[in-house]
Amino acid sequence: MKKIILNIGICAGLMSMAACSKFLDRAPLSVPATGNFLTNEKEVNVALTAVYRSLNWDFGTVPYQSGTDGWTDIAILRAFDLGEGTYDTYNSHPANIWKSAYVTIQRANTMLEGMEMAKNSMPEGTFNRLQAEARVLRAWSYHYLAYMFGGAPLIKKPLLPDEFRTQTRATQAELIKFIYDELDAAAPALNWAPTERGRASRAMALGLKARTALYNKDYAIAAAAAKSVIDNANLTLNPKFQDLFTRSGQKPNAGGEILLEVMYSEQLASSFTYLPLGNCSRAAGGQSGRFPSQRLVDMFEAKDGKRIDESTVYNPLKPRENRDLRLKYTVAMPGDTCYMNLVTFVYDIYKSTTSFKNADGSWTVKSNADYDNAFGPAKSGLGYLWSKYTMTDENAFLSRVNFILMRYAEILLTYAEAKIELNELDATMLDAINKVRARAGQPKVETAIEGNQGELRELIRRERTVELAVEGFRWFDIRRWNIAQLVMPGKTIGIALDPANMPPVPNFRKSPEHDLNSIPDYSAQENLRRTRETRYWDAKLNLLPVPQGERDLNQNLTPNPGWD
């Protein structure tokens, strides 16, 4: 083998094994080697499958994107984590994300270089499409590196041993330019619809370009990329929001809304996710390890399309009533009848017993672990549970509900936000917002604010938060909107301590920034609500630290500001 494929952060041991150098130069006797493997279309597809499988960046068999909301103001994790703001450069999460990104990059680089040997063995269009898919997935990883770390080594080919310790960090701007260039080059080789479920399409590639541009405040680029998808991909929204997050509901992918997903298969015993299990009620046999916060709950509008402090139909004594239907399918509130882990029950945190539905349709009152378990939502959380991805029709210990990485609703909201930031307040922008709102049963954008950039900015930020909760966007949004310093410090706030003494509507107008971003302030009612840890904020937390383990292996990797 002339080249050894090195993954950043895992090859220090190989570097020190001088005695093994001759062995490493030998081709394996029983399996294909990198230098002679990718010689035909079948082998290239095998390599591409490995790139796709590497997109499952997880912690505890849970996709990372689903957990990052717990590092923000709209959710918490049961164990103290990045949201508290007190971690250091040795924390495992930055290290795992960095490593996961480079595993994808390494696999894509290996495939892209090796598949040149297969160029003459398959149709040109097939070769170009497979190459384009790998380039899009590599760009996907660089997107996360750019916005989570700010800058990272830009590696576009398999590394030689002597190149490992010489890698330096490209700037965020350099990574973003690379992403744009890669997606522009790859997209024309892809069909608007994927060749098979789970593969990258032109719509997904341009969706990633739109997301990257939105985060970088390149609003004209974001709008153009999103509009190209809207006009050409022939996508629609799944008629039922809740179907997106159950296995049976995902299967038909109605409207083609799901553009990229972590897929699980019954054909592989190790292919499953603990996402529903980790979010599931203790009463239903789950682990209840991640919880929504009151701030998220209060961002969901009332049925009249108004924020709860402006609505005439919202009643703080009955907070589940007259609400945006997405609230029910995102957050489980006490009093809700839930179906989790194949158990139907009434969710409650205020009583030691609750009702469970029997197989014959009757109900039985039993002990309630959500109330008395030390790790349940009453004692360890904020009083709420996630219903999104949790109220699914399968055993939570062996769930194969796919985790969505990109869907059409995001494309519509990206287009609308970019147009609002450009102050291009036209009918296409309104149509994009109204499509998403209509599915949620919410009224169209009020005529009175159709031409008001500030009011529309408030609306789109709230719409994005409630539509995409627990899908991995809030961590990035509060940074690009420059509100992390407003929403992160202070106590995490939850449900009323006593349902007989419900708190009033919180104050959304503590400052113009609070009002613009629909940030409810609970400082006057903390004594009426469940609270947990007090969180800390510092400007350095806008980026994750370059993992100390990577810097120990490669002295050329400079730290992020504040992390040295």
C-alpha positions in Angstrom: 0.0 0.0 0.0 1.5 3.3 -1.0 -0.9 5.3 1.2 -2.2 4.8 4.7 -5.5 6.5 5.4 -5.1 8.4 8.6 -7.9 9.8 10.7 -7.0 12.8 12.7 -6.8 12.0 16.4 -6.4 8.2 16.2 -3.1 7.7 14.6 -0.5 8.7 17.2 0.1 5.0 18.0 0.7 4.2 14.4 3.2 7.0 14.2 5.2 5.6 17.0 5.4 2.1 15.7 8.5 2.4 13.6 9.1 -1.4 13.7 5.8 -1.9 12.0 6.5 0.3 9.0 7.4 -2.6 6.7 4.3 -4.5 7.7 2.1 -1.6 7.0 3.5 -1.3 3.5 2.3 -4.8 2.7 -1.0 -5.4 0.9 -3.4 -7.6 2.9 -3.5 -11.2 1.6 -7.2 -11.9 2.1 -9.1 -8.6 1.5 -8.8 -5.8 -1.1 -6.4 -3.0 -0.2 -7.1 0.8 -0.6 -4.8 0.7 -3.7 -6.7 -1.9 -5.6 -10.2 -1.9 -4.2 -12.3 0.7 -6.0 -12.2 -0.8 -9.5 -15.9 -1.0 -10.4 -19.3 0.4 -9.7 -20.2 -2.2 -7.0 -17.1 -1.5 -5.0 -17.6 2.3 -5.3 -21.1 1.8 -3.9 -19.7 -0.2 -1.0 -17.3 2.6 -0.2 -20.1 5.2 -0.5 -22.3 3.2 1.9 -19.5 3.4 4.4 -19.5 7.2 4.0 -23.3 7.4 4.6 -23.1 5.1 7.6 -20.5 7.5 9.1 -23.1 10.3 9.2 -24.6 8.7 12.3 -22.7 10.8 14.8 -23.9 9.6 18.1 -23.5 9.6 21.9 -24.9 6.7 23.8 -26.6 5.4 20.6 -28.4 8.7 20.2 -27.8 11.1 17.2 -25.8 14.1 18.4 -28.1 16.6 16.7 -31.0 15.5 18.9 -29.0 16.2 22.0 -27.7 19.6 21.2 -30.9 21.4 22.1 -30.1 20.3 25.7 -27.1 22.6 25.4 -29.4 25.5 24.8 -32.2 27.4 26.6 -35.1 25.3 25.3 -34.1 22.0 26.9 -31.9 20.3 29.4 -30.1 17.0 29.8 -30.6 15.1 33.1 -26.8 15.0 33.7 -24.9 18.2 33.7 -23.5 18.9 30.3 -22.4 21.5 27.8 -25.4 23.7 28.5 -24.1 24.6 32.0 -21.1 26.3 30.3 -18.5 25.0 32.7 -16.8 22.4 30.6 -13.1 22.5 29.4 -11.0 21.4 26.5 -11.0 17.8 27.6 -14.8 17.4 27.4 -15.8 14.4 25.4 -18.5 16.0 23.2 -16.2 18.3 21.2 -13.8 15.4 20.8 -16.5 13.1 19.6 -17.9 15.6 17.1 -14.5 16.5 15.8 -13.6 12.8 15.4 -17.0 11.9 13.8 -16.6 14.7 11.2 -13.2 13.6 10.2 -14.3 9.9 10.0 -16.8 11.0 7.3 -14.2 13.2 5.6 -11.6 10.5 5.7 -14.0 7.9 4.2 -15.1 10.4 1.5 -11.5 11.3 0.6 -10.6 7.6 0.4 -13.5 6.9 -1.9 -13.0 10.0 -4.1 -9.3 9.2 -4.7 -9.8 5.5 -5.1 -12.8 5.6 -7.4 -10.7 7.1 -10.2 -9.6 3.6 -11.0 -13.3 2.7 -11.7 -14.0 5.6 -14.0 -13.9 3.6 -17.2 -15.9 0.7 -15.8 -19.2 2.5 -15.4 -21.4 5.0 -17.2 -20.1 8.6 -17.0 -23.3 9.8 -15.4 -23.2 7.1 -12.7 -19.6 7.9 -11.9 -20.3 11.6 -11.6 -23.3 11.0 -9.4 -21.5 8.7 -7.0 -18.6 11.2 -6.8 -21.0 14.1 -6.2 -22.8 12.2 -3.3 -19.4 11.7 -1.6 -18.5 15.4 -2.1 -21.8 16.5 -0.6 -21.3 14.3 2.5 -17.8 15.6 2.9 -19.2 19.2 2.7 -21.8 18.2 5.3 -19.0 17.5 7.8 -17.1 20.7 7.0 -20.4 22.6 7.6 -20.4 21.4 11.2 -16.7 22.0 11.7 -17.1 25.5 10.4 -19.9 26.5 12.7 -19.1 24.5 15.8 -15.3 25.1 15.9 -14.9 28.1 13.6 -11.9 26.6 11.7 -10.4 23.2 11.2 -7.9 21.4 8.9 -9.2 21.3 5.4 -8.2 17.9 4.2 -9.2 17.0 0.6 -7.2 13.8 0.1 -6.0 10.7 2.1 -3.1 11.7 4.3 0.4 10.3 4.1 2.1 9.5 7.5 4.4 12.4 7.3 1.5 14.8 6.6 -0.3 14.0 9.8 1.4 16.4 12.2 1.7 19.2 9.7 -2.1 20.0 9.4 -3.1 23.5 10.3 -6.6 25.0 10.8 -8.3 26.6 7.8 -10.3 29.6 8.7 -14.1 29.5 8.9 -14.3 31.6 5.8 -12.0 29.1 3.9 -14.2 26.2 5.0 -17.4 28.0 4.0 -15.9 28.8 0.5 -14.9 25.2 0.1 -18.5 24.1 1.1 -20.0 26.5 -1.5 -17.6 25.4 -4.2 -18.1 21.7 -3.5 -21.9 21.9 -3.5 -21.9 24.0 -6.7 -19.8 21.4 -8.4 -21.7 18.4 -7.1 -25.3 19.5 -7.4 -25.6 19.4 -11.2 -24.5 15.7 -11.2 -27.4 14.8 -8.8 -31.1 14.2 -9.6 -33.6 16.4 -7.8 -34.9 13.3 -6.2 -32.5 10.7 -4.7 -31.9 7.5 -6.6 -33.0 5.6 -3.5 -34.2 6.5 0.0 -31.5 8.0 2.2 -29.1 9.2 -0.5 -28.1 12.8 -1.3 -30.1 14.5 -4.0 -29.7 17.9 -5.7 -32.4 19.2 -3.3 -30.4 18.1 -0.3 -27.2 19.5 -1.7 -28.8 22.9 -2.3 -30.5 22.7 1.1 -27.1 22.3 2.7 -25.8 25.3 0.7 -28.9 27.3 1.9 -28.3 26.3 5.5 -24.6 27.2 5.3 -25.3 30.5 3.7 -28.0 31.4 6.2 -25.7 30.7 9.1 -23.0 32.9 7.5 -25.5 35.7 6.8 -25.1 35.3 3.1 -28.8 35.9 2.7 -28.9 36.3 -1.1 -27.1 33.0 -1.5 -29.3 31.3 1.0 -32.5 32.6 -0.7 -31.3 31.6 -4.2 -30.4 28.1 -3.1 -33.6 27.5 -1.2 -35.7 29.0 -4.0 -34.1 26.6 -6.5 -35.3 23.7 -4.3 -38.8 25.1 -3.9 -39.2 25.7 -7.7 -37.6 22.6 -9.1 -37.6 19.7 -6.6 -41.4 19.1 -6.6 -41.5 18.7 -2.8 -44.4 19.2 -0.5 -44.8 19.0 3.3 -46.0 15.7 4.8 -49.7 16.4 5.6 -49.3 15.4 9.3 -46.4 16.9 11.3 -46.5 14.1 13.8 -46.0 11.4 11.1 -42.5 12.7 10.5 -41.3 11.3 13.8 -42.7 7.8 13.9 -41.5 4.8 12.0 -44.7 4.1 10.3 -45.3 7.7 9.5 -41.8 8.1 8.0 -42.1 5.0 5.7 -44.0 6.6 2.8 -42.2 9.9 3.2 -45.3 11.7 2.0 -44.4 14.7 -0.2 -40.7 13.8 -0.1 -40.3 16.1 2.8 -37.4 14.1 4.4 -34.3 15.0 2.5 -31.6 13.3 4.6 -31.8 11.0 7.5 -29.9 8.6 9.7 -31.5 5.3 8.7 -31.9 2.2 10.8 -32.5 -1.3 9.4 -33.8 -4.6 10.7 -31.3 -6.3 8.5 -28.5 -5.3 10.9 -28.9 -6.2 14.6 -26.8 -3.3 15.8 -28.8 -0.8 13.8 -31.1 0.9 16.2 -31.4 4.1 18.3 -32.0 4.8 21.9 -33.4 8.3 21.2 -37.0 7.3 22.1 -35.8 5.3 25.1 -33.7 8.1 26.5 -36.6 10.6 26.2 -39.3 8.2 27.2 -41.5 8.4 30.4 -40.3 6.4 33.4 -43.9 5.3 33.9 -43.7 3.7 30.4 -40.4 2.0 31.1 -38.1 4.7 29.6 -35.1 6.5 30.9 -36.3 10.2 30.8 -32.8 11.6 30.3 -33.7 14.8 28.3 -36.3 17.3 28.9 -37.9 20.4 27.2 -37.9 23.7 29.2 -40.7 26.1 29.9 -39.1 28.6 27.5 -39.8 26.3 24.6 -43.3 25.5 25.7 -44.2 29.2 25.9 -42.9 29.9 22.4 -45.7 27.9 20.9 -48.4 30.3 19.8 -52.1 30.1 20.7 -54.6 29.0 18.1 -55.3 32.5 17.1 -51.8 32.9 15.8 -50.6 35.1 18.6 -47.8 34.8 21.0 -49.3 33.7 24.4 -48.7 37.2 25.9 -50.7 38.7 23.1 -53.4 36.1 22.6 -57.1 36.5 23.6 -57.7 32.7 23.7 -54.7 31.6 25.7 -55.4 30.8 29.4 -52.4 30.3 31.7 -54.6 28.2 34.0 -55.1 25.7 31.1 -51.8 26.0 29.1 -52.5 22.9 27.0 -55.7 24.3 25.4 -56.0 26.4 22.3 -52.4 25.9 21.2 -50.4 25.4 18.0 -50.8 21.6 17.4 -47.1 21.2 17.2 -46.9 21.7 20.9 -48.7 18.4 21.5 -46.5 16.5 19.1 -43.3 18.0 20.5 -43.8 18.3 24.2 -45.8 16.0 26.6 -47.5 18.0 29.4 -49.2 16.6 32.5 -52.7 15.5 31.7 -51.8 14.3 28.2 -52.7 10.8 27.1 -49.4 9.5 25.7 -48.3 6.4 23.8 -44.7 5.6 24.5 -42.7 2.3 24.4 -46.0 0.5 23.4 -47.7 1.8 26.6 -50.7 4.1 26.7 -50.9 6.1 29.9 -51.8 9.5 31.3 -48.7 11.5 31.9 -48.6 13.1 35.3 -45.8 14.5 37.6 -48.1 15.6 40.5 -49.5 12.3 41.8 -48.0 9.0 42.9 -50.4 7.1 40.7 -51.7 7.5 37.1 -53.9 5.6 34.6 -52.6 3.0 32.2 -54.7 1.5 29.3 -55.1 -2.3 29.2 -55.1 -4.5 26.1 -58.9 -4.7 26.3 -59.3 -1.0 26.2 -60.0 -0.6 29.9 -57.9 1.5 32.3 -56.1 0.7 35.5 -54.5 3.0 38.0 -51.0 2.1 38.9 -47.9 3.6 40.6 -46.4 6.5 38.7 -42.6 6.4 38.2 -42.7 9.9 36.6 -43.6 11.2 40.0 -41.4 9.2 42.4 -38.4 8.0 40.5 -35.2 9.9 41.4 -34.3 10.2 37.7 -37.8 11.0 36.4 -39.2 14.3 35.1 -40.6 15.4 38.5 -37.4 15.0 40.5 -34.7 15.3 37.9 -36.3 17.3 35.1 -38.4 20.3 34.6 -41.8 18.6 34.4 -42.1 18.0 30.7 -41.2 15.2 28.3 -40.4 15.1 24.7 -43.1 13.6 22.6 -41.3 14.2 19.3 -39.5 11.0 18.4 -40.8 9.5 21.6 -44.5 8.9 20.9 -43.6 6.3 18.4 -45.1 2.9 17.5 -42.3 0.6 18.6 -40.3 -0.8 21.5 -38.1 2.0 22.7 -35.3 -0.5 23.5 -35.0 -1.4 19.9 -36.3 1.7 18.0 -35.6 2.1 14.3 -37.3 5.4 13.8 -35.0 7.3 11.4 -33.5 10.6 12.6 -34.1 13.4 10.2 -31.1 15.5 9.3 -32.8 17.7 6.7 -36.4 18.2 5.6 -38.3 20.5 3.3 -39.9 22.5 6.1 -36.4 23.8 7.0 -35.9 24.8 3.3 -39.1 26.9 3.4 -38.2 28.6 6.6 -34.6 29.2 5.4 -36.0 30.9 2.3 -38.4 33.0 4.3 -35.8 34.1 6.8 -33.3 35.0 4.1 -35.9 37.0 2.3 -36.9 38.8 5.4 -33.2 39.7 6.2 -32.9 41.0 2.7 -36.1 43.1 3.2 -37.6 41.4 0.2 -41.0 41.0 1.7 -42.9 39.5 -1.2 -45.6 36.9 -1.8 -43.1 34.0 -2.2 -41.7 34.7 1.3 -45.2 34.7 2.8 -46.2 31.6 0.9 -43.1 29.7 2.4 -44.1 30.7 6.0 -47.8 30.0 5.5 -47.2 26.5 4.1 -45.4 25.6 7.4 -48.0 27.3 9.5 -51.0 25.8 7.7 -49.8 22.3 8.5 -49.6 23.2 12.1 -53.2 24.5 12.0 -52.0 28.1 12.5 -53.5 31.1 10.6 -51.7 32.8 7.8 -49.3 35.7 8.5 -51.4 38.7 9.5 -52.0 41.2 6.7 -51.0 44.0 9.1 -47.4 42.7 9.4 -46.8 41.5 5.9 -44.6 44.5 5.1 -43.0 44.9 8.5 -39.5 43.5 8.6 -39.2 43.6 12.4 -42.5 41.8 13.0 -41.7 39.2 10.4 -38.2 38.6 11.8 -39.8 37.9 15.2 -42.3 35.5 13.6 -39.8 33.5 11.6 -37.5 33.1 14.5 -40.3 31.8 16.7 -41.6 29.6 13.8 -38.2 28.1 13.3 -37.8 27.3 17.0 -41.0 25.5 17.4 -41.0 23.7 14.1 -37.4 22.3 14.4 -37.1 21.7 18.2 -35.0 18.7 19.1 -33.7 18.4 15.5 -30.4 20.1 16.1 -30.8 23.8 15.2 -31.2 25.9 18.3 -27.5 25.7 19.3 -26.6 27.4 16.0 -29.5 29.8 15.9 -28.9 31.5 19.2 -25.3 32.1 18.2 -26.0 33.5 14.7 -28.9 35.7 16.1 -26.5 36.9 18.8 -28.8 36.1 21.7 -26.9 33.3 23.5 -25.8 35.8 26.1 -29.5 36.6 26.8 -31.0 33.1 26.9 -28.2 31.0 28.4 -27.3 32.5 31.8 -29.5 31.9 34.9 -31.7 29.1 36.2 -33.3 26.6 33.9 -37.1 27.0 34.3 -39.9 24.4 34.2 -43.5 23.8 35.0 -45.6 25.0 37.9 -44.7 23.6 41.3 -48.3 23.4 42.1 -51.1 23.0 39.5 -53.4 24.7 41.9 -51.2 27.8 41.8 -50.4 28.3 38.1 -48.0 31.1 37.3 -49.2 34.0 35.1 -48.1 34.7 31.6 -44.4 35.5 31.6 -42.9 38.8 30.5 -41.7 38.7 26.8 -40.8 42.4 26.8 -38.0 42.6 29.3 -36.0 44.3 26.4 -36.4 44.9 22.7 -34.2 41.9 22.1 -36.4 39.7 24.3 -39.4 40.8 22.4 -37.8 40.3 19.0 -36.7 36.8 19.8 -39.8 35.8 21.8 -37.8 35.1 24.9 -40.0 34.8 28.0 -38.5 36.1 31.3 -39.4 34.2 34.5 -37.4 36.2 37.0 -40.6 37.3 38.7 -42.1 33.8 39.1 -39.2 31.4 39.8 -40.7 30.7 43.2 -43.8 29.3 41.4 -41.9 27.0 39.0 -39.6 24.0 39.0 -36.0 25.1 38.5 -32.8 23.3 38.0 -29.1 24.3 37.7 -27.9 27.9 37.2 -26.2 28.2 33.9 -23.1 30.2 33.0 -22.2 32.1 29.8 -19.0 33.5 28.4 -18.3 34.7 24.8 -15.8 31.8 24.3 -18.8 29.4 24.4 -19.9 30.7 21.0 -17.5 28.0 19.6 -16.5 24.6 20.9 -12.9 24.2 22.0 -10.5 22.4 19.7 -10.2 19.1 21.6 -7.1 19.0 23.8 -6.4 15.5 22.7 -6.1 16.7 19.1 -3.8 19.5 20.1 -1.6 17.2 22.0 -1.2 15.1 18.9 -0.7 18.0 16.5 1.0 21.1 17.9 0.0 23.1 14.8 -3.7 23.1 15.9 -4.3 26.5 17.5 -6.9 27.0 20.2 -10.1 28.9 19.8 -10.3 32.3 21.6 -10.6 32.0 25.4 -9.8 28.2 25.3 -6.0 28.4 25.7 
